[in-house]
Amino acid sequence: MDRGRAGPDTATAADIPSLDRLLNTPEFAPLLAQFGHAQVVATLRRHLDGLRQSAIAGDLSSTRLAVAALAQTTSESLASSTQSRLRPVFNLTGTVLHTNFGRALLPDAAVAAVTRAMLAPVNLEFDLDARRRGDRDDIVEDLLRELTGAEAATVVNNNAAAVLLLLNTLAARGEVIVSRGELIEIGDSFRIPDIMRRAGARLVEVGTTNRTHAADYAEAIGRRTALLMKVHTSNYAISGFTASVGIAELSALARAHSLPLAVDLGSGTLIDMKRWGLPKEPTVREAIGAGADVVTFSGDKLLGGPQAGLIVGRADLVRKLKRNPLKRALRVGKLTLAALEAVLGLYRAPEFLGERLTTLRLLLRPADAMRAQAGRLLPVLQGALGKACSVAAAPMTSQIGSGTLPVDTLPSHGFVIRANQGRGRLARLDAMLRGLPVPVTGRIADNALWLDLRCLEERDEAAFAALWKTLHT
Ligand SMILES: *Cc1c(COP(=O)(O)O)cnc(C)c1O
């Protein structure tokens, strides 16, 4: 062997142990036990091929060929390639209900209910009293009736599905009258006119963007009208010279023409948020009380539950929705119903909701809590960032998110990080934070990275601080 030329530690391809021999060593036994034969072989083979390339290039150190070193490298590759693609992150964007981060976090009661439903058979569609087939909506229907005052309820995959089912059932081949001020687009590709078309209904727009009157609806009602619809303009606000028609007035008009009135509330809270000093958002009970025949809303926005679309309203209309074959395609599974039942149950004791419902707890965190947290964490961030960036604790504003109350913001506190030189440095820091074992995501604005501490609860603070100690800028 020609070791002299490249140094005493240089190995050749012939020194690389065989795959079969390595697989039989005690070092590889735990890897085989954890990851299985096929994954270990594929990973190890790739690694040995790489070593062979290094040997040919003359830069293979013999220390890399020790069995323990080979097992270690293989183990690291396997750990990274088998890591879940769905990972916990620190959401420091300041948006509490962030669609990109999965919206509402479920309360402990819901997590326990989901776990139970995953591990054992459940009476999802089995009436235990009557010993016959049941209806999965029964799991939550009584609770929804109690909490909204509606006669009946059904649940589908999300609110977009709820609107689709509603339009397809009540207005296929008919006309639906909607105000021009309410033809919204929500996030990614949910546009009322598109859903309408897919549902087989024809949209009749009335009024103007900023003003719509009852007479506009009345004039548009004709032989083909199937439904009047009101959509909560959740993700934007029109201010200034505006007019819209309230549910009570629309309901009277609908009744006079024997037409149903549907209201898409979007977030649709079950309880008046003003109770906690949060901005007013219309409740489902108010919509039903004002005369809406069907109301749709999301499970994972302000409600604080799992992704779901909730439909409540008149019993005869809900019965029709349930008979539509589309309902079968849009229905939810047992895990969703388990979580939803637990979350709805929390609403029966509203005085504890601010602690027990995670979403509400985050929304209610006072700016002082985040200010104190920023004070505790500032030295940690300063230590981790070194000279490259400067960090300051600063007041900022959080948002509820998911199109809820877009204009109202919540006073908060956090960090503003600025690069000391060059714009590229800030982008690099942002990428490094996203690359941490638990990625940290903030908001980039005004040449700074903003980290809002609202969604970092005290119980996660130590883990967050430890994470910064692993950062190497
Ligand atoms: C969010 C929203 C929807 C869509 O609800 P998903 O649960 O995200 O499907 C529909 N309508 C309104 C008014 C909304 O705010």
The ligand as an SDF file (V2000), in Angstrom:
LIG
                    3D

 15 15  0  0  0  0  0  0  0  0999 V2000
  -61.9630   30.8700    7.2450 C   0  0  0  0  0  0  0  0  0  0  0  0
  -63.2340   31.0650    6.5160 C   0  0  0  0  0  0  0  0  0  0  0  0
  -63.7230   30.0760    5.6620 C   0  0  0  0  0  0  0  0  0  0  0  0
  -62.9710   28.8070    5.4040 C   0  0  0  0  0  0  0  0  0  0  0  0
  -62.9500   28.0290    6.5650 O   0  0  0  0  0  0  0  0  0  0  0  0
  -61.9650   26.7670    6.6760 P   0  0  0  0  0  0  0  0  0  0  0  0
  -62.3310   26.1670    7.9880 O   0  0  0  0  0  0  0  0  0  0  0  0
  -60.5830   27.3140    6.6270 O   0  0  0  0  0  0  0  0  0  0  0  0
  -62.2630   25.8850    5.5290 O   0  0  0  0  0  0  0  0  0  0  0  0
  -64.9180   30.3110    5.0190 C   0  0  0  0  0  0  0  0  0  0  0  0
  -65.6090   31.4570    5.2110 N   0  0  0  0  0  0  0  0  0  0  0  0
  -65.1650   32.4390    6.0390 C   0  0  0  0  0  0  0  0  0  0  0  0
  -65.9670   33.6890    6.1930 C   0  0  0  0  0  0  0  0  0  0  0  0
  -63.9630   32.2750    6.7260 C   0  0  0  0  0  0  0  0  0  0  0  0
  -63.5010   33.2330    7.5340 O   0  0  0  0  0  0  0  0  0  0  0  0
  1  2  1  0
  2  3  1  0
  2 14  2  0
  3  4  1  0
  3 10  2  0
  4  5  1  0
  5  6  1  0
  6  7  2  0
  6  8  1  0
  6  9  1  0
 10 11  1  0
 11 12  2  0
 12 13  1  0
 12 14  1  0
 14 15  1  0
M  END
$$$$
